Amino acid sequence: SESNVNLFSSVDEFAVSDSDFIKSSISPSNDVCEIGFSDATSALAEPFVVSYRYKKSGSGTINLVVDLVEGTTIRKTWTHNDISTSFVTADQTLSSGEFSSIGNFNNLRIRFTANSP
């Protein structure tokens, strides 16, 4: 089993790199990874787009739920059922109302939850 204790080094690039990534277990059951934004208040403006890439390995069904979380409040949820074995890029744009509802951008995180139903 591969393990990377420094998840940041796997997702820190500005330009997409599919050579490093984070992953769930083979048959995930609520496998969760949360990633915070560093210095989130610099240069924030609308449209606010959350971009991420995902795929699965193998043939089983994997569902992925992605939450934009501020503190304990989920600001937005995106659900991807039976994800593909090829990389998919998701560019999720918040509405003006969703963007303005965020009170503390430095307390904003993205949470990935993988499940094998």
Protein Blocks (a to p, Z undefined) as FASTA:
>chain_A
ZZdfblmlmmmcfbdcfkbccdddfbdghiacddddehklgopacddddddddddedjbd
cdddddddehjacfbdcddehiafbdcdddddddfklmmmpmblklcccddddddZZ
